[in-house]
């Protein structure tokens, strides 16, 4: 009985985080009249896709999705490259001021994003990059958390493997990409998921830099639905837009969840 109770408790704990997604989904399929009912219904009595029709009429999802893929994809790729390279250097090279520089870098992780918003915007504007994709991406080309994560995993790579590759005549870049990176695969996938989801959902920084509607990522494009958020009768439109915008991040996690969970389990065993 205790085992059954424990399994039931764990199942409930696993299902609970999915409830907002479920509620968003069923709300997007309800009619405006059913949305205003109290108590609420747990499944639509009559399925309607009018909310999705309205969303695609109001929001240019095609261009917005392409903008988000560009920004999140380039940002994620850049973070992986810079984090792996810097993490490897901090873990395997000895030079004056290494530890001080590393911990100063880690210290920047504790700065609230709002503190750096004005200096970053001033820097981007001074470079003439306002209202451009490069202006959005510039502060995202490297990430302190990514460097910290890669450095910790690089510390576990045996020095003997690196020394053997050097004896065989391999250059440092070849050692990094053919010896070290394959051993970091779970950590690389984990960082890629974190970075992609963070950049996909970012709102404040793109809002500060971009002014042209045709350059807005999907999160900013959804702001066109604010007029529908003022009435409960049109919450289905807002829910439909939010659900469509969240699909890519869900797909990314589903495609990588095996390696992602494997990394967590290995960390726990270690």
BANU-75675 format. One line per field, with one value per residue: x, y, z of N, C-alpha, C in turn; residue number from 1; residue in one letter. Coordinates in steps of 0.001 Angstrom, whole numbers, plus 500000, padded with zeros to 6 digits. Example, Ala and Ser with C-alpha at 12.3 -4.5 7.8 and 13.67 -1.06 7.14 Angstrom:
n.xx	[513190:512850];
n.yy	[494310:497750];
n.zz	[507800:507080];
ca.xx	[512300:513670];
ca.yy	[495500:498940];
ca.zz	[507800:507140];
c.xx	[513200:512900];
c.yy	[496700:500030];
c.zz	[507800:507870];
num	[1:2];
residu	[a:s];
//
This chain:
n.xx	[500822:501942:503816:502200:500967:503193:503943:501646:501744:504129:503381:501322:502811:504367:502482:501328:502902:502216:499673:499102:499699:497822:495468:495714:495527:492876:491390:491847:490232:487656:484417:483656:481486:481498:483933:483491:482042:481185:481194:484281:484498:485995:486609:486059:482667:481841:483908:485853:487665:487983:489495:492148:492038:491580:493937:495955:495161:495607:498220:501383:502494:504233:506550:507283:507901:510067:511875:512259:513390:515778:517044:517083:518332:520885:521904:521996:523811:526116:526546:527133:529566:531315:531147:532095:534728:535833:535338:536951:539503:539652:539570:541719:544046:546793:547323:548335:546209:544007:542071:541005:539869:537999:536236:535362:533913:531924:530711:529234:526929:525179:524127:521213:519192:517964:519675:521785:520562:520320:523116:523831:522044:522878:525440:524860:523378:525325:527007:525528:523643:521017:517635:518146:518979:521525:522017:520286:521414:524062:524688:524222:526045:527867:527799:527811:526912:526936:529694:530656:529360:530444:533135:533180:532517:534584:536687:536527:537440:539929:543321:545239:544215:544212:546927:547917:546826:548188:550784:550513:550485:548302:546591:545518:542853:541872:542108:540250:537751:537601:538330:537627:535022:533208:533068:531660:529050:526392:526324:526559:524198:522336:522975:522383:519596:518738:519704:518389:515641:515649:516426:514427:512166:512745:511924:512159:514713:514786:512519:513473:515433:514498:512476:511032:508193:508349:510615:510195:510420:508490:507481:507303:505607:503243:502274:500446:498078:497159:494934:492906:493156:491870:489309:487412:485996:487489:489720:490394:491621:494036:495124:495389:497312:499515:499918:500633:503010:504598:505103:507558:509592:508712:508944:511721:512600:511422:512798:515345:515170:515949:518805:519071:517819:519435:521844:521191:520689:523222:524694:523507:524182:526939];
n.yy	[498798:501216:501512:501819:504206:505896:505781:506842:509409:510401:510277:512161:514422:514567:515040:517430:519789:519856:520776:523622:523780:522009:523351:525692:524651:523492:525768:527276:526031:526461:528049:531606:532063:529786:530061:532013:530799:529818:527339:526514:524558:521351:520253:521170:521634:521948:521797:524358:526089:528718:530576:530091:530745:533493:534283:533745:535510:537961:538008:537955:535090:533559:535133:536017:533641:532816:534872:534392:531830:532410:534237:532787:530427:531232:532516:530376:528606:530218:530518:527876:527441:529457:528882:526235:526539:528551:527338:525055:526212:527496:525253:523550:524956:526776:529960:533290:534919:533390:532105:534317:535746:533872:533611:536218:536318:534425:535858:537765:536436:536849:539320:541233:541129:543559:545488:545596:546399:549125:549962:548034:548651:551245:550670:549098:550929:552894:551577:551580:549593:549385:548315:545993:542602:541798:543574:542604:540090:540508:540848:538232:536469:535169:533394:533519:531459:529241:529041:528481:526011:524347:524447:523103:520516:519997:519747:517156:515679:513403:514265:512708:511794:514131:514760:512529:512929:515223:514254:512654:514554:516213:519319:522050:522895:520697:518724:519709:519551:516917:515191:516221:517443:515285:513878:515605:515562:515100:517375:519453:519192:519711:522393:523551:523217:524762:527301:527742:527755:529905:532094:532015:532690:535200:538554:541279:542383:542099:543716:546183:546781:546365:547988:547765:546169:543995:542670:541576:538976:535972:536159:538896:539586:538494:540429:541889:540766:541871:543484:541677:540505:541914:541159:538492:536931:536669:535264:532845:533386:534540:532381:530530:531783:531828:529083:528201:529615:528362:525838:525236:525193:523105:520992:520980:520193:517636:516304:516208:515199:512682:512601:514795:514049:511873:513143:514487:512288:511060:513047:513033:510438:510694];
n.zz	[500000:500800:498808:496543:497216:497201:494503:493336:494407:493256:490575:490536:491175:488888:486904:487662:486906:484222:484080:483629:480869:479832:480576:479113:476560:476441:476954:474699:472904:473625:473461:473541:475326:476952:478212:480118:482104:485437:487846:486102:483069:482522:480151:476801:475857:473293:470645:469207:466730:466301:467695:466952:464267:464473:465755:463832:461929:463131:464195:462640:462270:460717:459861:462395:463778:462230:462803:465542:465476:464141:465954:468434:467560:466474:468738:470591:469309:469301:472050:472760:471369:472423:475151:475387:474414:476176:478647:478461:478343:480867:482477:481769:481207:482566:483736:484579:486820:486230:487959:489312:487198:486338:488563:488746:486416:487033:489060:487674:487067:489104:488862:488528:485584:484898:485816:484032:481736:480775:480388:478407:476356:475746:474781:472507:470998:470571:468858:466604:466233:466942:466613:465118:464230:465011:467059:469014:469410:470224:473116:473792:472807:474360:477478:480957:482690:480972:480413:482976:483448:481411:482094:484547:483750:481983:483714:484538:482447:481584:481974:480797:478356:476818:476842:475483:472957:472232:472091:469867:467958:467547:467151:469313:468822:467413:469372:471169:469758:468853:470889:473475:473274:472444:474860:476385:475636:476934:478643:476796:475289:477318:477971:475502:475365:477587:476790:474322:475053:476848:475215:473302:474785:475713:476446:477389:476581:473646:473194:473999:472119:469476:467044:464703:463428:461697:462458:464872:467290:468048:470636:471142:469073:469943:471595:470226:470793:473083:473243:473229:475660:477587:478055:479372:477659:475389:476016:474954:472532:473309:474714:472633:471003:472786:473102:470511:470230:472104:471156:469613:471662:473241:471441:471038:473586:473759:471753:472784:475312:476213:476338:477974:480427:480979:481546:483926:485614:485653:486882:489386:490301:490345];
ca.xx	[500000:502835:504436:501185:500816:504372:503864:500569:502234:505090:502651:500640:503834:504812:501390:500967:503479:501595:498310:498938:499678:496514:494433:495892:495032:491409:490818:491914:489208:486331:483729:483699:480475:481909:485069:483034:481217:481687:482579:484748:484424:487322:486802:485070:481467:481811:485224:485877:489019:487900:490573:493355:491830:491787:495361:496747:494776:496110:499665:502135:503256:505288:507762:507666:508565:511376:512735:512604:514319:517063:517645:517357:519278:522227:522329:522338:525041:527219:526788:527803:530951:532096:531171:532998:536101:536275:535346:538131:540679:539649:539742:542926:545215:547204:547880:548228:544893:542944:541005:540361:539035:536862:535261:534740:532902:530822:530022:528264:525681:524314:523599:519869:519224:517521:520817:522634:519754:520674:524458:523850:521343:523759:526514:524308:523026:526570:527557:524600:523007:519632:516653:518774:519156:522833:521885:519671:522280:525385:524922:523935:527042:528539:526952:528617:526480:527425:531134:530796:528936:531423:534387:533033:532554:535917:537588:536448:538088:541280:544446:546001:543689:544671:548374:548139:546517:549283:551934:550232:550624:547048:546556:544598:541474:541494:541916:539003:536546:537555:538570:536924:533595:532392:532873:530787:527785:525212:526353:526327:522764:521651:523182:521654:518174:518569:519940:517342:514394:515813:516426:513117:511172:513183:510980:512547:515822:514338:511595:514251:516307:513794:511334:510298:507322:508734:511767:509795:510254:507101:507059:506891:504453:502043:501763:499318:496878:496828:493569:491992:493352:491087:487995:487444:485358:488460:490913:490748:492545:495332:495610:495789:498586:500571:500169:501378:504362:505356:505316:508966:510369:508283:509532:513155:512791:511079:513854:516597:514910:516666:520148:518900:517565:520638:522823:520764:520877:524648:525145:523043:524997:528275];
ca.yy	[500000:502372:501628:502373:505619:506637:505889:507790:510747:510799:510513:513447:515469:514674:515573:518783:520852:519863:521313:524900:523521:521415:524383:526585:523943:523381:527119:527755:525331:526780:529216:532714:531905:528737:530546:532836:530038:529503:526856:526264:523187:520746:519897:521935:520915:522027:522231:525400:526536:530119:531331:529932:531543:534892:534490:533790:536721:539148:537916:537366:534025:533056:535946:536067:532378:532832:535757:533712:530741:533034:534797:531718:529481:531814:532732:529082:528119:531044:530188:526581:527574:530256:528218:525080:527033:529210:526348:524210:527003:527684:523973:522803:525817:527546:531260:534251:535543:532519:531905:535602:536048:532949:533942:537496:535952:533795:536905:538472:535674:537286:540649:541197:541601:544948:546361:545706:546756:550453:549954:547249:549400:552352:550096:548691:552141:553564:550833:551682:548289:549404:547822:545003:541289:541762:544286:541681:538931:540864:540456:536809:535653:534380:533277:533098:530155:528227:528871:527794:524618:523619:524360:522055:519217:519812:519331:515693:515029:512995:514952:511737:511771:515342:514627:511523:513549:516147:513446:512195:515676:516938:520697:522283:522905:519322:518038:520180:519134:515471:514438:516758:517685:514066:513498:516603:515552:515393:518762:520326:519137:520416:523830:523953:523312:525934:528528:527928:528126:531250:533085:531993:533328:536526:539604:542649:542877:542372:544848:547410:547019:546332:548882:547371:545019:542836:542024:541086:537532:535604:536610:540290:539629:538159:541625:542379:540154:542493:544018:540585:540049:542743:540553:537049:536276:536461:534617:531712:533882:534681:531029:529913:532383:531358:527665:528095:530138:527460:524546:524931:524840:521764:520057:520898:519371:516240:515719:516098:514848:511460:512991:515744:513277:511068:514018:514711:511048:510849:514024:512573:509293:511186];
ca.zz	[500000:500854:497479:495648:497577:496741:493035:493025:494724:492233:489329:490669:491101:487500:486087:488103:486062:482895:484148:482896:479431:479552:480698:477969:475387:476417:476899:473326:472128:474156:472932:474501:476362:477887:478985:481238:483038:486776:487788:484737:482557:482411:478749:476023:475443:471828:470186:468191:466381:465909:468339:466139:463054:464844:466052:462597:461206:463832:464413:461517:462901:459852:459999:463812:464080:461563:463594:466793:465148:463841:467165:469393:466985:466434:470125:471186:468694:469776:473459:472809:470914:473379:476460:475311:474298:477401:479726:478282:478722:482319:483163:481427:481025:483743:483397:485670:486958:485731:488937:489573:486039:486306:489604:488360:485419:487756:489815:486830:487034:490193:488558:487932:484190:484772:486118:482845:480571:480259:479779:477175:475311:475348:473972:471212:470263:470180:467722:465483:466040:467403:465654:464233:464844:465656:468323:469978:469652:470728:474512:473974:472128:475405:478655:482115:483183:480048:480632:484263:483295:480602:482851:485556:483083:481411:484782:484674:481304:482012:481333:480022:476990:476145:476633:474442:471668:471920:471686:468507:467036:467349:467606:470426:468339:467100:470651:471763:469051:468602:472120:474637:473036:472525:476267:477008:474906:477763:479120:475647:474994:478400:477783:474297:475713:478441:476029:473324:475722:477404:474145:472652:475652:476155:476058:477715:475770:472273:473205:474156:470969:468196:466840:463502:463665:460890:463080:466191:467514:468285:471960:470990:468167:470713:472263:469451:471350:474359:473197:473512:477031:478511:478249:479596:476516:474322:476535:474088:471516:473982:475000:471370:470613:473685:472841:469259:470448:472971:470501:469309:472849:473637:470482:471331:474785:473469:470926:473539:476708:476617:476756:479073:481652:481216:482178:485312:486375:485862:487880:490691:490704:490667];
c.xx	[500865:503492:503465:500988:501977:504335:502797:501001:503217:504407:501932:501631:504331:503752:501105:501606:502864:500216:498166:498887:498332:495421:494515:495308:493511:490749:490827:490835:487799:485729:483805:482683:480896:483081:484635:482217:481933:480715:482987:484585:485845:487606:485712:483864:481336:483140:485091:487308:489028:489044:491850:493240:492090:493252:496174:496352:495419:497634:500335:503061:504402:506588:508230:508387:509960:512355:513177:513593:515712:517763:518024:518395:520700:522758:522760:523643:526252:527569:527508:529277:531790:532202:532126:534443:536618:536330:536558:539400:540754:539942:541131:544171:545517:547857:547592:546840:543739:541777:540266:539419:537811:535812:534634:533639:531695:530023:529005:526941:524692:523771:522196:519909:518844:518669:521667:521873:520194:522089:524524:523154:522198:524878:526013:523963:524268:527209:526654:523845:521584:518707:517300:518896:520488:522804:521258:520651:523579:525599:524742:524969:527846:527674:527780:528215:526982:528911:531389:530454:529969:532744:534314:533091:533916:536925:537623:537077:539518:542367:545259:545519:544202:546162:548686:547870:547614:550523:551755:550274:549355:547172:545503:543140:540999:541267:540566:537794:536467:537752:537665:535419:532763:532140:531919:529380:526568:525165:526067:524844:521970:521780:522416:520165:517926:518679:518810:516043:514489:515722:515090:512093:511558:512259:511559:513644:515435:513379:512343:515018:515526:512636:510474:509486:507765:509954:511427:509836:508836:506606:506603:505673:503156:501472:500604:497999:496449:495410:492535:492080:492502:489716:488136:486910:486356:489770:491335:491728:493946:495937:496088:497129:499736:500916:500984:502823:505219:505689:506792:509792:509991:508912:511022:513399:512488:512168:515134:516403:515674:518071:520087:518717:518763:521702:522480:521015:522364:525189:524736:523860:526381:528275];
c.yy	[501265:502606:502261:503858:506459:506834:506898:509222:511261:511088:511861:514605:515666:515323:517040:519877:520937:520503:522664:524716:522921:522475:525379:525947:523902:524755:527660:527129:525629:527982:530346:532575:530880:529184:531333:532096:529795:528513:526524:524796:522667:520200:520621:521074:520897:522606:523281:525864:527991:530935:531249:530711:533019:535190:534630:534963:537960:539154:537313:536259:533523:533817:535989:534795:532333:533727:535083:532575:531302:533495:533690:530737:530004:532039:531439:528547:528902:530714:528850:526710:528319:529561:527028:525550:527649:528230:525441:524944:527166:526383:523383:523664:526563:528845:532227:534916:534682:532425:533207:535975:535150:533326:535314:537254:535320:534842:537664:537727:536171:538697:540519:541750:543071:545914:546595:546188:548086:550482:549175:547996:550568:551831:549746:549916:552864:552879:550890:550406:548244:548985:546882:543680:541200:542503:543429:540593:539290:540500:538966:535910:534798:534424:532784:531730:529034:527972:528129:526314:523808:523459:523236:520671:518951:519377:517814:514959:514661:513745:514004:511661:512961:515248:513617:512098:514523:515385:512953:513325:516458:518359:520886:522291:521490:518513:518416:519538:517627:514626:514914:516855:516409:513607:514439:516572:515790:516847:519733:520356:519885:521921:524335:524128:524555:527222:528784:528387:529552:532306:533131:532796:534738:537601:541003:543174:543069:543549:546169:547776:547180:547315:548481:546114:543785:542106:541421:539556:537245:536083:538068:540407:539318:539366:542246:541790:540806:543041:542938:540120:540828:542146:539053:536309:535953:535847:533430:532140:534003:533307:530337:530467:531893:529904:527480:528543:529189:526126:524278:524531:523456:520718:519876:520018:517905:515560:515454:515551:513601:511790:513920:515013:512408:511892:514252:513465:510790:511805:513574:511396:509742:511861];
c.zz	[500000:499493:496489:495921:497086:495233:492638:493302:493690:490904:489365:490567:489677:486623:486425:487247:484670:482902:483448:481384:479013:479569:479537:476711:475346:476358:475477:472447:472594:473434:473954:475633:477403:478743:480212:482268:484358:487408:486354:484348:482326:481019:477943:475640:473920:471352:469090:467978:465923:466495:467513:464828:463333:465083:464777:461704:461806:463900:463183:461998:462034:460030:461446:464230:463457:462326:464884:466552:464874:465119:468143:468855:466965:467847:470790:470627:469194:471226:473576:472440:471947:474733:476459:475254:475581:478568:479663:478708:480238:483059:482962:481232:482321:483266:484535:485662:486502:486710:489219:488429:486009:487335:489390:487331:486085:488527:488984:486730:488068:489973:487981:486511:484038:485033:484875:481610:479959:479687:478468:476038:474826:474441:472573:470368:469762:468977:466497:465200:466571:466267:464631:464978:465581:466982:469403:470377:470360:472198:474766:473321:473102:476652:479843:482658:482289:480232:481941:484135:482525:481338:483876:484912:482472:482468:484936:483493:481699:481252:480460:478564:476184:475852:475533:473056:471261:471453:470250:467488:466781:467881:468677:469977:468002:468370:471252:471093:468808:469849:473247:474403:473054:473964:476989:476427:475797:478250:477990:475294:476051:478239:476567:474591:476557:477638:475037:473975:476279:476311:473417:473467:476091:475589:476222:476806:474303:472183:473286:472895:469674:468168:465648:463759:462893:461433:464444:466237:467951:469643:471910:470080:468902:471454:471499:469935:472657:474376:473496:474964:478027:478803:478411:478384:475412:474830:475681:473008:472095:474251:473724:470902:471468:473423:471560:469447:471274:472310:470189:470518:473355:472736:470752:472547:474507:472650:471714:474945:477147:477115:477950:480403:481999:481926:483641:486156:486642:486913:489273:491204:491116:492023];
num	[1:2:3:4:5:6:7:8:9:10:11:12:13:14:15:16:17:18:19:20:21:22:23:24:25:26:27:28:29:30:31:32:33:34:35:36:37:38:39:40:41:42:43:44:45:46:47:48:49:50:51:52:53:54:55:56:57:58:59:60:61:62:63:64:65:66:67:68:69:70:71:72:73:74:75:76:77:78:79:80:81:82:83:84:85:86:87:88:89:90:91:92:93:94:95:96:97:98:99:100:101:102:103:104:105:106:107:108:109:110:111:112:113:114:115:116:117:118:119:120:121:122:123:124:125:126:127:128:129:130:131:132:133:134:135:136:137:138:139:140:141:142:143:144:145:146:147:148:149:150:151:152:153:154:155:156:157:158:159:160:161:162:163:164:165:166:167:168:169:170:171:172:173:174:175:176:177:178:179:180:181:182:183:184:185:186:187:188:189:190:191:192:193:194:195:196:197:198:199:200:201:202:203:204:205:206:207:208:209:210:211:212:213:214:215:216:217:218:219:220:221:222:223:224:225:226:227:228:229:230:231:232:233:234:235:236:237:238:239:240:241:242:243:244:245:246:247:248:249:250:251:252:253:254:255:256:257:258:259:260:261:262:263:264:265:266:267:268:269:270];
residu	[x:x:x:x:x:x:x:x:x:x:x:x:x:x:x:x:x:x:x:x:x:x:x:x:x:x:x:x:x:x:x:x:x:x:x:x:x:x:x:x:x:x:x:x:x:x:x:x:x:x:x:x:x:x:x:x:x:x:x:x:x:x:x:x:x:x:x:x:x:x:x:x:x:x:x:x:x:x:x:x:x:x:x:x:x:x:x:x:x:x:x:x:x:x:x:x:x:x:x:x:x:x:x:x:x:x:x:x:x:x:x:x:x:x:x:x:x:x:x:x:x:x:x:x:x:x:x:x:x:x:x:x:x:x:x:x:x:x:x:x:x:x:x:x:x:x:x:x:x:x:x:x:x:x:x:x:x:x:x:x:x:x:x:x:x:x:x:x:x:x:x:x:x:x:x:x:x:x:x:x:x:x:x:x:x:x:x:x:x:x:x:x:x:x:x:x:x:x:x:x:x:x:x:x:x:x:x:x:x:x:x:x:x:x:x:x:x:x:x:x:x:x:x:x:x:x:x:x:x:x:x:x:x:x:x:x:x:x:x:x:x:x:x:x:x:x:x:x:x:x:x:x:x:x:x:x:x:x:x:x:x:x:x:x:x:x:x:x:x:x];
//
